[in-house]
Amino acid sequence: MYPTSVYQGSYTSPSFNAIRCTLPNCTCECFAPGKVHIRTCDQCKHGWVAHDSLTEAQVIKVRKKGTKHGTPCQYPRCDCDDYVKPQTVFKATFSSLTCQKCRHKESEHRLKTKFDKLKKDQLEKAESFSCIGCSCQGYQRPDSSVPVEGPKARLCTDCSHHIDAHRPLTDTDQYILASLTTASQLHCHSEAKKDGHQRHSNDEEEDEDEEKEVDMTTWFEAVAMDPDEIEEQSSLKTCKCRGFGVNSDELMKACHRYHGFTIDLVSPLLPSIQCPKCQHYLKDHREPTEDEEIQRTLDRSKVLSLVKTVGLQTSKQFISHKAASLLLPNNSTVQQMVFSRIQDCSASSSKYQVVCSVLSKPLSKLLFNTINTQKDSDISQNIKTGVRKRRSYEGATSVLPTTPVKRRKSDQDVFIASDENQDVINTEVIRKKAKVPDKIISGIIDNLGNTDNQISILTSTPVTVIDWCPVMKDDNLFLAIGHTKGQVSVYSIHQNKSTALIIKGNPTTAPVTKLAWFSKKRKLYLLSAHKNGRVCLWQLVDNTSLVFIQDICNVPTKVTAVSVSADAMYLAVGHVNSTVVFYRVGSGSSTDEVKLSFINQTKIAYGAVHCLAWHPVTRMVAGGGEDDTVTIFYLRSSEIDHRNTGSITHYFSPKKYEPNLDIFSKCCLLKGHVSFVSALTFDPAGRFLLSAGWDGQILFWRVAEISDIITNNDDVTIMECTSGYVVGQRSSKVNGGINKGTLMATSLTVLDDILFVVAKVTVGHVYVTAYRIPEKYL
């Protein structure tokens, strides 16, 4: 309602209704918010309430009336009938403008304005108005023990908010709420400090408030271990704040601060509000420009960047290490993304609950939004990628990628193989695909907590482990559940309805510790591992029943890890006593039957085996556990390899005269973790191995380097990690934050260039987190 020139300091007397000061002997013709005290006029130093929307003739009349009859004090419970000037004032200051009689401010001595009348009416009806900052339904006045002039005399005893917050929403309130709520979803684009510490306040009370409302997004930010990547991360100068920090108290304070202001007055002031999280301004939380989005995407492609994380409630009493299971869609076997977790029921209930989040097919297929944005001729580029062909156990040709080395003399993106043997080199045409936007991935992960997508399964016995079948059959999803009494139950999920399958057989009563599905000969099979060391094989029949086939036990100790190879020909089983047993999944007496046969067993250094992962192409197995290392096992063929016969490598090899047996043997130790290794996975193309441990580290291992060790037939070789990231360092006490817990990853899954991590950090919560994998690994 005031011209822009007023706020900038140059004022011209307007002829319309302006917000003029009503105090006598004041010539202020329009309110201008102060730079320090925004509710004090920057021109006349009088308060906001003393200004009213009046014409020039009306304000002259009000001022004359005040001069003639006096200006009574409008402060609550004050009986002063006129303003008395201080007798001696050496210098006019803000504190000197007080009444000599009642010691209240000069702006409190005035004739009643429209805002005075509105405020009085609202105060009388405060008990019937809900609070604008919380769920309080009405103002509760304090009792007589609270001093009338004390600071708590006007605070609600129910919500501790000011009485002015209990009033109906005005247009200005709605404008403020809409602006702050919108900014809470926008990233900050201000320049961050080099040390990454953006907080200005070191008050311990603020740290306590942050502990009450935990923001795990900052906690899951990955910090590079490689010095070169640390330099790349430090070059990302944009603030890490992912949304303007607002809660019910902040919204109430903002509305209370600008109470009575018009939208025209508030609009230029609102952008200067500071964010409680990063201390940057509201105007810095905005949508990125096209150039900023391109630069941000380019910078994020160099490091492991966080896309989205969501926390879901789960059981506080974990019986099993794997209390949650995530299944991602693919183009062939599964068209839906599903996630399940064990959750506690009410204390009075004797049932146990498994909550399943099943996303719709259209929403799940958004993960495959890799349609080319340009013509094929424009986006295709010729890249020569070195590929070695090697013989596997059964004589089939397996492909292992080699480490590419870029030619410095060429201006084109042409790569040659770095292998000294210079085996067969194939040329492939690789087409760039449009990556799935971060907004789509964030929306998909947020939908995992949507109650509309959830299905609850109740069981009568405690649940120890759950696992999704990676293959859909007749548009049905299958969820296997293990129990403490050895039972295995399977549920068919179709159109948001669950149906229990008939279980035929109960081979053991020992608790189920691990479950694993696999498909062979177009049939689905389930493996259940138990605490007594037994591994049971089940077959899914007609989508209605689960039939027991076989059980086998070579090590009578608790099974802690189970994994089946990608071609369903081999099975690896890890035990609590550091033993890893390998089985062949072959045909039985009948061609339709599947049987498990023992191959051999080996060990990790010490402790339990927590996880096992198979390479998608070769007979390579990675195992991790309590020895803080990743152990690589490989199936050596009985065929004699004459490629290096007569060479120096063959002459000096310690295994030159030892026969190669058809067994899995330990060939490499990957060192880099300083605590238990809890999750392992290979990317679908077999280019790199990912490992996660209880130390919060996510490490990358190049398969090409591991395959070189296997080819040389050397003894067990130790390889140190040179590239990885640490999760949980952004909120440590050293960096000025709060340590929220320890990362305990239960599963890792790679889909295109996205890494999905399911982890436990705090008691009673499981987190699903998506990261963008750096391009140098792809």
C-alpha positions in Angstrom: 0.0 0.0 0.0 3.0 2.3 0.0 5.1 3.4 -2.9 8.5 1.8 -3.5 10.2 5.1 -3.2 9.2 5.3 0.5 11.1 2.1 1.3 14.1 3.3 -0.6 14.2 6.6 1.4 12.9 9.2 -1.1 9.3 10.1 -0.2 6.7 12.1 -2.0 3.4 12.9 -0.2 0.7 10.7 -1.6 -2.9 11.7 -2.0 -4.4 8.2 -1.4 -5.0 6.3 1.8 -1.5 5.7 3.2 -0.3 4.1 6.4 0.2 7.4 8.3 1.3 7.9 11.9 -1.6 9.0 14.2 0.5 10.5 17.0 0.4 14.3 17.7 3.2 16.5 16.4 4.3 13.7 13.9 4.6 14.4 10.2 5.2 10.8 9.0 3.0 10.2 6.0 3.8 6.5 5.4 5.2 3.7 7.5 8.6 2.4 6.5 9.9 -0.7 8.3 13.0 -0.2 10.3 16.2 -1.9 9.4 16.7 -3.3 12.9 13.2 -3.2 14.4 10.9 -3.9 11.5 7.8 -2.9 13.6 9.2 0.5 14.2 8.9 3.2 11.5 12.3 4.1 10.0 11.2 7.7 9.5 9.4 8.7 12.8 10.7 5.9 15.1 7.1 5.2 16.2 5.6 1.7 16.4 3.5 0.0 13.7 0.3 0.0 15.8 0.4 3.9 15.9 0.1 3.9 12.1 -3.2 3.6 10.5 -4.6 3.5 6.9 -6.0 7.0 6.7 -6.3 9.8 4.2 -4.5 13.1 4.7 -7.6 14.8 6.1 -8.4 12.0 8.5 -4.9 11.9 10.0 -4.9 15.7 10.5 -8.2 15.4 12.4 -6.8 12.5 14.6 -3.6 14.4 15.4 -5.5 17.5 16.5 -7.8 15.4 18.7 -4.8 13.9 20.4 -3.1 17.2 20.9 -6.3 18.7 22.5 -7.6 15.8 24.6 -4.3 13.9 25.2 -3.1 10.4 24.2 -4.0 7.7 26.7 -1.6 4.7 27.0 -2.9 1.6 25.2 -0.6 -0.8 26.9 -2.6 -3.6 28.7 -3.5 -2.8 32.3 -2.0 0.7 32.1 -4.1 3.7 33.5 -1.9 6.5 32.2 -4.2 9.0 30.5 -1.6 11.1 28.6 2.0 11.0 27.4 4.5 12.9 29.6 7.7 13.9 27.9 11.0 13.2 29.7 12.3 16.4 31.3 16.0 16.1 30.3 17.0 14.4 27.1 20.6 15.1 26.0 20.3 12.9 22.9 17.2 11.5 21.2 17.5 7.7 21.2 15.1 4.8 20.9 15.1 4.2 24.7 14.5 7.9 25.5 11.0 8.0 23.8 9.3 6.8 27.0 6.6 8.3 29.1 7.9 10.0 32.3 4.7 8.8 34.1 4.2 5.1 33.2 7.6 4.4 31.5 5.9 3.0 28.4 6.9 4.0 24.9 5.6 7.1 23.2 4.0 5.0 20.5 1.9 3.3 23.1 0.3 6.6 23.9 -2.2 7.2 21.1 -5.8 7.2 20.2 -7.1 3.8 19.3 -6.4 2.7 15.8 -8.1 0.1 13.7 -5.4 -2.4 14.6 -6.0 -1.7 18.3 -9.7 -2.5 17.9 -9.0 -5.7 15.9 -6.4 -6.9 18.4 -8.7 -6.3 21.3 -11.4 -8.3 19.7 -9.0 -11.1 19.0 -7.7 -11.2 22.5 -11.2 -11.4 23.9 -11.9 -14.4 21.7 -8.5 -16.1 21.9 -9.9 -19.1 23.8 -12.0 -20.0 20.7 -9.2 -19.6 18.1 -6.8 -22.3 17.3 -3.1 -21.6 17.3 -1.6 -20.7 13.9 1.7 -22.5 14.8 0.5 -25.8 16.2 -2.5 -28.1 16.9 -3.6 -26.2 20.0 -7.4 -25.6 19.7 -7.7 -22.6 22.0 -5.8 -20.3 24.2 -5.4 -21.4 27.8 -4.9 -18.6 30.2 -2.3 -19.0 33.0 -3.5 -19.2 36.6 -3.2 -16.5 39.2 0.2 -17.6 40.4 1.8 -16.1 37.2 2.8 -12.4 37.6 0.6 -10.2 35.5 3.5 -8.1 34.3 5.8 -11.2 33.8 6.8 -12.6 30.4 4.7 -15.7 30.9 1.5 -13.9 31.5 0.5 -13.9 27.8 1.7 -17.4 27.0 -0.7 -20.3 26.5 -0.3 -23.0 29.1 -1.1 -25.7 26.6 1.3 -24.9 23.7 3.5 -22.1 25.3 2.8 -19.8 22.3 1.9 -16.1 22.6 -1.8 -15.1 22.9 -1.4 -13.2 19.6 -0.9 -16.6 17.9 -4.4 -17.7 18.8 -6.4 -15.8 16.1 -7.9 -16.4 12.7 -5.5 -16.6 9.7 -5.2 -13.4 7.7 -4.2 -12.9 4.1 -0.7 -12.0 5.2 -0.5 -15.1 7.4 -1.4 -17.3 4.4 1.1 -15.5 2.2 3.9 -16.1 4.8 2.9 -19.8 5.3 2.8 -20.4 1.6 6.2 -18.7 1.0 8.0 -20.6 3.8 6.4 -24.0 3.0 7.3 -23.7 -0.6 10.9 -22.7 0.3 11.2 -25.8 2.5 11.3 -27.9 -0.7 13.9 -25.8 -2.5 17.7 -26.2 -2.2 19.8 -23.3 -1.1 22.0 -21.8 -3.9 24.1 -19.6 -1.7 27.9 -20.0 -1.7 29.0 -22.3 1.2 32.0 -21.9 3.4 35.2 -23.9 2.6 35.1 -25.7 5.9 31.5 -26.8 5.3 30.5 -25.4 8.7 27.6 -23.1 8.0 26.1 -22.5 11.4 26.6 -19.1 13.0 25.4 -20.0 16.5 27.3 -22.3 18.9 24.5 -22.3 21.5 24.1 -25.8 23.1 20.4 -25.3 23.3 20.1 -25.2 19.5 22.0 -28.5 19.4 19.4 -30.0 21.8 16.6 -28.7 19.6 18.2 -30.3 16.6 18.4 -33.7 18.4 14.6 -33.6 18.8 14.0 -33.1 15.2 16.6 -35.2 13.3 17.3 -34.4 9.7 19.0 -37.5 8.4 19.5 -36.0 4.9 22.7 -34.3 6.0 23.8 -37.3 7.9 23.7 -39.5 4.8 25.9 -37.2 2.8 28.9 -39.1 1.5 32.4 -37.8 2.1 35.2 -38.9 -0.2 38.3 -40.7 1.0 40.5 -40.1 -2.0 42.3 -36.8 -1.8 41.6 -36.0 -5.4 37.9 -36.6 -4.8 38.0 -34.5 -1.6 39.3 -31.6 -3.7 36.4 -32.2 -6.2 33.9 -32.2 -3.4 35.4 -29.0 -1.9 34.9 -27.3 -5.3 31.2 -27.7 -5.0 30.6 -24.4 -3.4 26.9 -24.5 -3.2 25.3 -24.8 0.2 24.3 -28.3 1.2 20.9 -27.2 2.7 18.2 -29.1 0.9 15.3 -26.9 2.1 14.4 -23.9 4.1 14.2 -25.0 7.8 10.6 -24.5 9.0 8.6 -26.1 11.7 5.5 -25.1 13.6 7.4 -22.8 15.9 9.2 -21.0 13.1 6.0 -20.5 11.2 4.3 -19.1 14.3 7.2 -16.7 15.0 7.1 -15.4 11.4 3.4 -14.8 11.5 3.6 -13.2 14.9 6.4 -11.0 13.8 4.5 -9.6 10.8 1.1 -9.6 12.5 -1.0 -6.7 11.2 1.3 -6.0 8.3 -0.1 -5.9 4.8 1.2 -8.1 2.1 2.8 -5.1 0.4 4.8 -4.5 3.5 5.8 -8.1 4.0 6.8 -9.0 0.5 10.0 -7.0 0.4 10.9 -8.1 4.0 10.3 -11.9 3.7 13.2 -12.7 1.4 15.7 -11.5 4.1 14.5 -14.1 6.7 17.4 -16.4 7.7 17.2 -20.2 7.4 17.6 -21.9 10.8 19.6 -24.7 9.2 22.2 -22.9 7.0 21.8 -19.3 8.1 21.3 -18.2 4.5 18.4 -16.1 3.4 15.0 -17.2 2.1 15.8 -15.6 -1.3 18.7 -18.1 -1.7 16.2 -21.0 -1.5 14.9 -21.1 -5.0 14.6 -23.1 -8.2 17.9 -23.4 -10.0 18.5 -21.7 -13.3 19.2 -23.8 -16.4 22.9 -23.0 -16.2 23.1 -23.8 -12.5 21.3 -27.1 -13.1 23.8 -28.1 -15.8 26.8 -27.2 -13.7 25.3 -28.9 -10.6 24.7 -32.1 -12.6 28.3 -32.0 -14.0 29.8 -31.5 -10.5 27.7 -34.2 -8.9 28.7 -36.7 -11.6 32.3 -36.6 -10.2 31.4 -37.8 -6.7 29.0 -40.2 -4.9 26.1 -37.7 -4.5 23.0 -38.2 -2.3 19.7 -38.2 -4.2 17.2 -39.0 -1.5 16.8 -40.8 1.8 13.7 -41.8 3.7 13.3 -43.3 7.2 10.6 -45.9 8.0 9.7 -47.4 11.4 10.6 -51.0 12.0 10.9 -53.4 14.9 12.9 -52.2 17.9 13.9 -55.7 18.8 15.8 -57.1 15.8 16.0 -60.9 15.8 17.7 -61.0 12.4 20.3 -58.9 10.7 18.0 -58.5 7.7 14.7 -57.0 9.0 14.0 -55.2 5.7 14.0 -56.3 2.0 14.0 -54.1 -1.1 13.2 -55.3 -4.7 13.9 -53.0 -7.6 12.1 -53.4 -11.0 13.8 -54.4 -14.2 12.8 -54.8 -17.8 12.4 -58.6 -17.9 11.4 -60.2 -14.6 9.9 -57.6 -12.3 7.9 -54.5 -13.2 7.2 -53.1 -9.7 9.3 -51.7 -6.9 8.5 -53.2 -3.5 9.9 -52.8 0.0 9.0 -54.7 3.2 10.0 -54.4 6.8 9.2 -56.0 10.1 7.2 -53.8 12.4 6.0 -54.1 16.0 2.4 -54.6 16.8 0.6 -53.2 19.8 1.7 -54.5 23.2 -1.6 -56.2 23.8 -1.5 -58.1 20.5 0.0 -61.5 20.1 0.5 -61.0 16.3 3.6 -60.0 14.4 3.5 -57.6 11.5 5.3 -57.4 8.2 4.5 -54.1 6.3 4.9 -54.2 2.5 5.1 -51.1 0.3 4.1 -52.0 -3.2 4.5 -49.2 -5.8 2.3 -49.2 -8.9 3.7 -50.3 -12.2 3.6 -46.8 -13.8 5.4 -45.3 -10.9 8.0 -48.1 -10.8 8.7 -47.9 -14.5 9.8 -44.3 -14.1 13.1 -45.7 -13.0 13.6 -46.8 -16.6 13.0 -43.4 -18.1 16.2 -43.6 -20.2 14.6 -42.5 -23.5 17.1 -40.7 -25.8 16.5 -37.0 -25.9 18.1 -36.5 -29.3 18.4 -38.4 -32.5 20.5 -41.5 -32.6 22.9 -40.0 -35.1 23.5 -37.0 -32.8 24.0 -38.8 -29.5 26.0 -41.9 -30.6 29.7 -41.9 -30.3 32.2 -44.6 -31.2 34.1 -45.8 -28.2 36.6 -48.7 -28.3 36.4 -50.6 -25.1 39.0 -53.3 -24.3 37.3 -56.6 -23.5 39.1 -59.8 -22.6 37.6 -63.2 -23.4 38.4 -65.9 -20.9 37.4 -69.4 -20.3 35.1 -70.3 -17.5 34.7 -73.7 -15.7 32.3 -75.2 -18.3 34.2 -73.9 -21.3 31.8 -71.0 -21.9 33.3 -67.6 -22.8 33.1 -65.0 -20.0 33.8 -61.4 -20.5 35.8 -59.2 -18.2 36.2 -55.5 -18.8 39.8 -54.2 -18.7 41.0 -50.9 -17.4 40.7 -48.3 -20.1 43.5 -45.9 -20.8 42.7 -42.7 -22.8 45.0 -41.7 -25.6 46.4 -38.3 -25.0 47.3 -37.5 -28.6 43.7 -37.9 -29.9 41.0 -35.3 -29.6 38.3 -38.0 -29.8 36.9 -40.1 -27.0 38.8 -43.2 -28.2 40.0 -45.8 -25.6 42.4 -48.7 -25.9 42.8 -51.7 -23.7 45.7 -51.5 -21.2 46.2 -55.3 -21.0 49.7 -56.3 -21.9 48.6 -59.6 -23.5 46.4 -57.6 -26.0 43.7 -60.3 -26.2 40.7 -60.0 -28.4 39.4 -56.4 -28.6 35.9 -55.7 -29.5 34.5 -52.3 -30.7 31.1 -51.4 -29.2 28.9 -48.4 -30.1 27.7 -47.0 -26.8 24.8 -44.6 -26.8 24.3 -42.0 -24.2 21.0 -42.4 -22.3 19.1 -39.7 -20.5 19.5 -40.3 -16.7 16.5 -40.6 -14.5 16.1 -37.1 -12.9 16.6 -36.8 -9.2 13.1 -35.5 -8.7 11.6 -38.8 -10.0 13.9 -40.9 -7.8 13.0 -38.7 -4.8 9.3 -39.1 -5.5 9.6 -42.8 -5.8 11.4 -43.2 -2.5 9.0 -40.9 -0.7 6.1 -43.2 -1.9 7.6 -46.0 0.1 6.2 -44.4 3.2 2.8 -43.7 1.7 0.2 -45.6 3.6 -2.0 -46.0 0.5 0.6 -48.3 -1.0 1.1 -50.5 2.1 -0.1 -54.0 2.8 0.1 -55.5 6.3 0.7 -59.2 6.8 0.1 -60.6 10.3 1.7 -63.8 11.6 1.4 -65.7 14.9 5.1 -66.4 15.4 8.0 -64.0 15.6 9.6 -63.1 12.2 13.4 -63.4 11.8 14.0 -62.7 8.1 12.1 -61.6 5.0 13.0 -61.8 1.3 11.3 -60.8 -2.0 11.4 -63.2 -5.0 13.2 -61.4 -7.9 10.9 -62.9 -10.5 7.2 -62.1 -11.0 5.0 -65.0 -12.1 1.6 -64.5 -13.7 1.7 -60.9 -12.4 2.2 -62.1 -8.8 4.9 -61.0 -6.4 6.1 -63.5 -3.8 7.4 -62.7 -0.3 9.1 -65.3 1.8 9.1 -65.0 5.6 11.2 -66.9 8.1 10.2 -67.6 11.7 11.8 -68.5 15.0 10.3 -72.0 15.1 11.7 -73.0 11.7 8.6 -72.4 9.6 8.8 -70.8 6.2 5.7 -68.9 4.9 5.2 -67.5 1.5 2.7 -64.8 0.5 1.5 -64.0 -3.0 0.9 -60.2 -3.6 -1.4 -59.3 -6.4 -3.4 -56.0 -6.8 -2.6 -54.9 -3.2 -3.9 -58.2 -1.8 -1.9 -60.8 0.0 -2.6 -64.6 -0.2 -0.8 -67.2 1.9 0.5 -70.2 0.0 0.2 -73.8 1.3 3.5 -75.1 2.8 4.2 -78.8 2.4 6.9 -80.0 4.7 8.7 -78.9 7.9 12.2 -80.3 7.9 13.6 -78.6 11.0 12.5 -76.5 14.0 15.6 -74.4 14.2 15.0 -70.6 13.6 15.3 -69.4 10.0 18.3 -67.1 9.6 18.5 -66.5 5.8 16.3 -66.8 2.7 17.2 -66.7 -1.0 15.1 -67.1 -4.1 16.4 -68.3 -7.5 14.9 -69.4 -10.9 16.0 -72.4 -12.8 14.4 -74.2 -15.8 11.6 -71.7 -15.6 10.7 -72.7 -12.1 11.0 -70.8 -8.8 12.9 -72.2 -5.9 13.5 -71.0 -2.3 16.4 -71.7 0.0 16.0 -71.4 3.7 19.0 -71.5 6.0 18.7 -72.3 9.7 20.5 -71.8 12.9 21.5 -75.4 13.1 23.4 -75.2 9.8 20.8 -76.9 7.6 20.0 -75.5 4.2 16.6 -76.5 2.9 15.5 -76.4 -0.8 11.8 -75.6 -1.6 10.0 -75.4 -4.9 7.1 -73.1 -5.8 4.3 -75.2 -7.4 1.4 -73.6 -9.4 1.7 -70.3 -7.5 -0.4 -71.9 -4.7 2.0 -74.1 -2.7 5.6 -74.4 -1.6 6.9 -78.0 -1.5 10.0 -79.2 0.4 12.6 -81.0 -1.8 15.9 -81.4 0.0 17.9 -80.4 3.0 21.7 -80.5 3.3 24.2 -79.8 6.1 28.0 -79.9 6.0 28.8 -77.4 8.8 26.5 -77.7 11.8 26.7 -74.1 12.8 24.5 -71.1 12.3 24.1 -69.9 8.7 24.7 -66.2 8.4 24.8 -65.6 4.6 23.4 -67.3 1.5 23.8 -66.3 -2.1 23.0 -68.0 -5.5 25.0 -67.3 -8.7 23.3 -65.4 -11.5 23.0 -68.5 -13.7 21.6 -70.5 -10.7 24.4 -73.1 -11.0 26.2 -72.5 -7.7 25.3 -71.7 -4.1 27.5 -70.1 -1.5 26.7 -70.5 2.2 28.4 -68.6 5.0 28.5 -69.7 8.6 29.1 -68.0 12.0 32.4 -69.9 12.4 34.0 -68.1 9.3 33.3 -71.1 7.0 32.1 -70.7 3.4 30.5 -73.8 1.8 30.0 -74.1 -1.9 27.3 -76.3 -3.5 26.4 -77.1 -7.1 22.8 -76.6 -8.0 22.3 -79.4 -10.5 19.7 -81.9 -11.8 18.6 -84.8 -9.7 17.5 -88.3 -10.9 14.8 -86.7 -12.9 15.5 -84.0 -15.4 12.8 -81.7 -13.8 14.3 -82.1 -10.3 16.9 -79.7 -8.8 19.4 -81.0 -6.2 22.2 -79.5 -4.1 25.6 -81.3 -4.2 28.7 -80.4 -2.1 31.7 -79.0 -3.9 34.1 -77.8 -1.2 34.5 -75.4 1.7 36.9 -72.7 2.7 37.2 -69.9 5.3 37.6 -66.2 5.7 40.2 -65.0 8.2 38.0 -65.1 11.3 34.5 -64.3 12.6 31.1 -64.8 11.1 30.4 -64.4 7.4 27.9 -61.6 7.0 27.4 -61.3 3.3 28.1 -63.0 0.0 27.8 -61.7 -3.6 28.4 -63.4 -7.0 29.8 -61.7 -10.1 27.1 -61.5 -12.7 29.3 -63.2 -15.4 32.2 -65.1 -13.9 32.6 -67.7 -11.1 33.9 -65.0 -8.7 32.4 -64.7 -5.2 32.9 -61.9 -2.7 32.5 -62.5 1.0 32.6 -60.1 3.9 32.2 -60.5 7.6 33.8 -59.8 11.0 37.4 -60.0 9.7 37.0 -56.4 8.4 38.0 -57.5 4.9 36.4 -58.6 1.6 37.5 -62.0 0.5 37.4 -63.1 -3.1 36.8 -66.7 -4.0 37.1 -68.1 -7.5 36.3 -71.4 -9.2 39.5 -72.7 -10.8 39.0 -75.0 -13.8 40.7 -78.4 -14.2 41.6 -77.6 -17.7 45.3 -76.9 -18.2 46.0 -73.3 -19.3 48.8 -73.3 -21.8 48.7 -69.6 -22.5 51.6 -68.7 -20.2 53.6 -72.0 -20.6 57.3 -71.2 -21.1 56.9 -67.6 -20.0 58.6 -65.9 -17.0 55.2 -65.8 -15.2 54.8 -69.6 -15.6 58.4 -70.3 -14.5 58.2 -68.3 -11.3 54.7 -69.2 -10.4 54.5 -71.0 -7.0 51.6 -73.1 -8.3 53.3 -74.2 -11.5 53.2 -77.9 -10.6 50.0 -77.9 -8.5 47.0 -79.4 -10.3 44.0 -77.0 -10.6 40.9 -78.6 -9.1 37.3 -77.8 -9.7 36.9 -76.1 -6.4 36.4 -72.5 -5.1 39.6 -71.2 -3.6 40.6 -68.0 -1.9 42.6 -65.7 -4.2 42.4 -62.1 -3.0 41.8 -60.1 0.1 40.5 -56.6 -0.2 41.4 -54.4 2.7 40.0 -51.0 3.5 37.3 -51.4 6.1 38.0 -51.0 9.8 34.9 -52.7 11.0 32.5 -55.6 10.0 31.6 -55.8 6.3 27.8 -56.0 6.2 26.8 -55.7 2.5 28.3 -56.5 -0.9 27.1 -56.2 -4.5 28.5 -56.2 -8.0 27.0 -53.8 -10.6 24.9 -55.5 -13.2 27.7 -55.2 -15.8 30.3 -56.6 -13.5 32.6 -53.6 -13.7 33.1 -52.9 -10.0 32.3 -54.3 -6.6 30.7 -52.3 -3.8 31.2 -53.0 -0.1 29.6 -51.4 3.0 30.6 -51.9 6.6 29.7 -50.9 10.1 32.4 -48.2 9.9 30.2 -46.2 7.6 32.4 -46.7 4.5 31.1 -47.5 1.0 34.1 -48.7 -1.0 34.6 -49.2 -4.7 36.7 -52.1 -6.1 37.5 -52.4 -9.8 36.8 -56.0 -11.1 39.5 -55.6 -13.7 42.2 -55.4 -11.0 40.8 -58.4 -9.2 40.7 -60.4 -12.4 44.3 -59.7 -13.1 45.2 -61.3 -9.8 43.1 -64.3 -10.7 44.8 -64.6 -14.1 48.3 -64.7 -12.7 47.5 -67.7 -10.5 49.4 -66.1 -7.6 48.9 -66.8 -4.0 46.4 -65.0 -1.9 47.1 -61.3 -2.7 46.2 -58.3 -0.5 44.8 -55.3 -2.4 44.3 -52.0 -0.6 41.3 -49.7 -1.4 42.1 -46.4 -3.1 38.6 -45.1 -3.6 35.6 -44.9 -1.4 33.3 -42.7 0.7 32.3 -42.4 4.3 28.7 -41.8 5.4 27.9 -40.1 8.7 30.7 -37.6 8.8 28.7 -34.5 7.9 27.0 -34.5 11.3 29.9 -35.5 13.6 30.8 -33.3 16.6 34.1 -32.4 14.8 32.2 -30.7 12.0 29.9 -28.9 14.3 26.9 -31.3 14.1 25.5 -34.2 16.1 26.4 -37.8 15.7 23.1 -39.5 15.0 24.3 -43.2 15.0 26.3 -45.7 13.0 25.6 -46.9 9.5 24.8 -50.6 9.4 24.0 -51.4 5.7 21.9 -54.5 5.2 21.8 -54.5 1.4 23.3 -52.7 -1.6 21.6 -52.7 -5.0 22.8 -51.0 -8.2 20.3 -50.0 -10.9 21.9 -48.2 -13.9 23.8 -45.3 -12.2 21.9 -45.3 -8.9 23.0 -47.1 -5.8 20.2 -48.1 -3.3 21.3 -48.6 0.3 19.1 -50.2 2.9 20.6 -49.5 6.3 19.9 -49.3 10.0 21.2 -46.2 11.8 19.0 -45.7 14.8 16.9 -48.2 16.9 13.4 -48.7 15.4 14.1 -47.2 12.0 15.4 -48.4 8.7 16.5 -46.1 6.0 16.3 -46.4 2.2 18.9 -44.1 0.5 19.7 -43.5 -3.2 23.1 -42.3 -4.4 24.2 -41.2 -7.8 27.3 -43.3 -8.7 30.3 -41.3 -10.1 30.8 -41.5 -13.9 34.4 -42.7 -13.6 33.1 -46.1 -12.4 30.5 -46.5 -15.1 
